[in-house]
Amino acid sequence: MSSSKLPNYQATTDQDEPETSNAFKKQPFSSSVNRQESLLTHEPPPDNNLVERTYHLPYVVKLTLISTIGGFLFGYDTGVIAGAQLYFENTWPNIYEIRQTIVSLAQLGAAVGSLMGGPLSDTYGRKATIMWADVLFSLGAIIMGFAPSIAILIVGRFVVGLGVGIGAMVVPFYLGEASPVEIRGKVIACNVLCITSGQFISYLVCIALGDKWRWMLGIAAAPAILQFIGMFFMPETPVFLYKQGKVEEGDKVLGKLYLAKYAQMKKQEMAHEVESIKQESKDPFFTRVKQLFGLYGTCILIGGGLQFWQQFCGINTVMYFGPDILQKAGFGSDDKSSLLIQSLPLALTNALGTIVAIIYIDKLGRRYILLRLIPFIAATLLFLAVGLGINGLPPDNQLQSSGKWLSLVGILTYLIFFSISLGPIPWTVNSEIYPLHLRGVGNSLATTVNWVSNYAVSQVFLLVTTTALGQVITFVSIAVCCVGTWLFVYRLLPETKGRSIESIVEELCPQAGVKSGEKAVLKDNMDQ
C-alpha cells in the first residue's frame, strides 16, 4: 500500500473536545484506506491499531454501556428462567407438564418481536425502538412477578419475549450505525458480552433467592427501566437523523462521536448511504422484503445463514440444558440449587470467551476468526459425544469414570471456542452487510431466523437425548453442522472488518449495481 493513499493525519489525543460548530467547515474529504480482504483469502486484515484514533473514546464508551443493557436483558432472561422454572411447581403443582412450553414461549415472542423491530426502527428510529423494547420487557417482568395464575404467567412470558426480540434485533443495529467503523466489531461484541454476563448474573440471583421465583423474574424490570432512562441521554444515529432531514442534530452527534477534523470526512462518507435511505425507505415494508430477497439475496443469505448455523451448532442446547448434560455425564445431584451451581462455570466460561472476542475481532477480522475456530468447535463436540458415550457404558466398565471428565473438558472448551467466534460474529456481520435502506428489514428477518432456529433446536434436544446413544448421535450431528458452517463461511463470507457498508454490499451483490441515489452527493438538506 503506497503512502500516497493515506490521509495526512496529525497526532490527536482523547482530550480534544468536539468542535461541533466548526467541524463541518474545516476539513476536506480524504479517501479512506482500502482494507478489503479477498473473498477466499485466509490472511488477517491489517491491524486497526496502526490507524490513528478518529473518535471520542469516552463518549463511545458511555453510548456502549447504556445501549448494551439490552444485551444484559437478553442474557438475564435466558438464564433466569432456567432457575425460576425449577420452583414453579411449589406454587402450581400441576404445572410440570407445560413447564417446557412456558419456557419456550419467550422464544416465540422474541421471533415475533424481531419481525416488529425492523419496521419500528425504520419508522420511529433506532433509539425509540430500544426504548419500546424496554417498556415491553419491564411490563412482562412485572406481569410474571405478580402472576396470579399460569395463564397470566404465560402472557408475561410472551410479552418479555417481544421485548427481548426487539432488543436483540435493534441494539446491534443501533451500535453498528452509531459506533466508529474501526471499532464496530468490538462495540457489538460488547453487547454479546452483556448477554453472557447476564446469564452468569442470573444464575447468581437464582442461587441467592432460592425458591423465590417471583423475585427472580420481577427484578428483571429494574435494568430495563434503567436503560429506558439512560436512552433519553443517548443520541439517535446520525444516519437516521440525516434521513429525517434533522441535519443540525446529525452534525452535533457526529461532533460528539468523532474528533473535529474527522467529522466532515465522516459526513461525506455518509452521503451515499443517507441518500439511498431517503429515496428507498419510503417503500412499503414488504416491497423492501422483496428487494432484499431479489437484488440483495446474497446479503440475507449470509445474515440469516449465520444466525441459523449459530443455533444449529448447539450453543443454546449447552446454555439451556448444560446442567442436565453434566448430570448425565455423572456430575452433581438432583438438588435444585446444585443444578444452578453447576451452571456457573458454563456461564462464566462463555463470558470470558466473549472478552477474548472483543480484543481480537477488530484485529484479526470476522472471517479469519471463524475459519480457524469452527474446526475446534466441531472437535470439542466430538469430545463431548465420546465422553457421554463412555459414561453410558455399564457401571462395572473401567472406562466409565473417565467419561465424565472427557465430557466436562468437551463442554468447557466448546464454550471457549464458540464464545470467541460463532457467539458474537453473526450479530456483528448482520450489522454490516445490508444496504442502508434495507438494514432494518435485513436485521429483522435474520434475527427472526435466529429465534425460530433456537426454538426448534431446544424443542428437539430433550426428546433425542434420553439415552446415551441419543446423546452421542445428537452431538455428532451438531459437529457435522459445524462442518456445514465452515463451508458456508468459506464460500460466502468476505472479510467485513474496517470496511464501509457500501463497499461490503457492492462486493456481495455486484448484480445490484450502484444506485443513482448512492452515487449522488447529498442533496440540499445535507449541504446546509
Disulfide bonds with the S-S distance in Angstrom:
none
